[in-house]
Amino acid sequence: QVQLVESGGGLVQAGGSLRVSCTASGRTVSLYRVAWYRQVAGKEREWVASIYSGGSTLYADSAKGRFTISRDNAKNTVDLQMNSLKPEDTAVYYCNIPGVAWGQGTQVTVSS
């Protein structure tokens, strides 16, 4: 059974940083494309960033230059380092392996 568990969310002031982590069980993350999404209540879930099995990364325009997605093969985790946070980054952040599993989400709140 595949399980993705996000952690590391919280409250931070605008301009601050936060790191969220996705820990996988039942799958080896290095073999898959793993993505981070976010969702604000009442809005569609929005793709944020992806890391591919080969290590290449892609970012949404809203995340470029501020967010960094990375993978720790030893820990079987995929992290999203978020810097220069803005109030509009406030959302529930979800980890995803396409076609396989979603995590339960972790709340990130950026105060102005």
C-alpha positions as CSV (number, residue, x, y, z in Angstrom):
1,Q,0.0,0.0,0.0
2,V,1.3,3.4,-1.0
3,Q,1.2,6.2,1.5
4,L,2.4,9.8,1.2
5,V,2.6,11.9,4.4
6,E,3.3,15.6,4.3
7,S,4.8,17.5,7.2
8,G,6.4,20.8,8.0
9,G,3.6,23.2,7.4
10,G,2.8,26.0,9.7
11,L,2.5,29.8,10.1
12,V,5.2,32.1,8.9
13,Q,5.4,35.9,8.2
14,A,5.6,37.2,4.7
15,G,9.2,37.1,3.5
16,G,10.0,34.1,5.6
17,S,10.8,30.5,4.7
18,L,9.2,27.2,5.3
19,R,10.1,23.6,4.3
20,V,7.5,21.0,3.7
21,S,8.4,17.3,3.4
22,C,6.7,14.3,1.8
23,T,7.6,10.9,3.2
24,A,6.6,7.9,1.1
25,S,6.0,4.4,2.0
26,G,5.3,1.5,-0.3
27,R,7.0,3.2,-3.3
28,T,10.6,4.4,-3.9
29,V,10.3,8.1,-4.8
30,S,13.4,8.1,-6.9
31,L,11.6,5.9,-9.5
32,Y,8.7,8.3,-10.0
33,R,7.8,11.8,-10.9
34,V,6.7,13.4,-7.6
35,A,4.8,16.7,-7.6
36,W,3.7,19.3,-5.1
37,Y,0.3,20.9,-5.5
38,R,-1.5,23.4,-3.4
39,Q,-5.1,24.3,-2.9
40,V,-7.0,27.2,-1.4
41,A,-10.5,26.4,-0.1
42,G,-13.0,26.9,-2.9
43,K,-10.4,26.9,-5.6
44,E,-8.9,24.3,-7.9
45,R,-5.8,22.4,-6.8
46,E,-2.8,24.1,-8.4
47,W,0.5,22.4,-9.5
48,V,3.5,23.9,-7.9
49,A,6.6,21.9,-8.7
50,S,7.8,18.4,-9.9
51,I,10.9,16.4,-9.6
52,Y,11.5,13.6,-12.1
53,S,13.2,10.2,-11.6
54,G,16.3,11.5,-13.3
55,G,16.4,14.5,-11.0
56,S,15.2,17.2,-13.3
57,T,12.8,19.7,-11.9
58,L,10.0,22.0,-13.1
59,Y,8.2,24.8,-11.4
60,A,5.1,26.8,-11.9
61,D,5.7,30.5,-12.7
62,S,4.5,31.4,-9.2
63,A,7.2,29.2,-7.6
64,K,10.2,30.0,-9.9
65,G,13.0,31.6,-8.1
66,R,11.5,31.2,-4.7
67,F,10.7,27.4,-4.2
68,T,13.1,24.5,-4.6
69,I,12.0,20.9,-4.9
70,S,14.5,18.2,-3.8
71,R,14.7,14.5,-3.1
72,D,16.4,12.5,-0.5
73,N,16.7,9.0,-1.7
74,A,18.1,7.6,1.6
75,K,15.0,9.0,3.5
76,N,12.6,8.4,0.6
77,T,11.4,11.9,0.9
78,V,10.6,14.8,-1.4
79,D,10.9,18.3,0.1
80,L,9.7,21.7,-1.0
81,Q,11.8,24.6,0.3
82,M,9.8,27.8,0.1
83,N,11.5,31.2,0.5
84,S,10.3,34.7,0.2
85,L,6.8,33.6,1.1
86,K,3.9,35.8,0.2
87,P,0.4,35.8,1.7
88,E,-0.9,34.4,-1.6
89,D,1.2,31.3,-1.0
90,T,-1.3,30.4,1.8
91,A,-2.8,27.0,1.0
92,V,-2.9,23.3,1.8
93,Y,0.1,21.7,0.2
94,Y,-0.2,18.2,-1.2
95,C,2.3,15.7,-2.3
96,N,1.5,13.5,-5.3
97,I,2.8,10.6,-7.3
98,P,0.7,10.8,-10.5
99,G,-1.7,7.9,-10.9
100,V,-0.5,6.4,-7.6
101,A,-1.3,8.4,-4.5
102,W,-2.0,11.8,-2.9
103,G,-1.0,12.8,0.6
104,Q,-3.4,14.3,3.1
105,G,-1.9,17.7,2.9
106,T,-0.2,20.2,5.2
107,Q,-1.4,23.7,5.9
108,V,0.9,26.6,5.1
109,T,-0.2,30.0,6.2
110,V,1.7,33.2,5.4
111,S,0.7,36.3,7.4
112,S,1.1,39.8,6.0
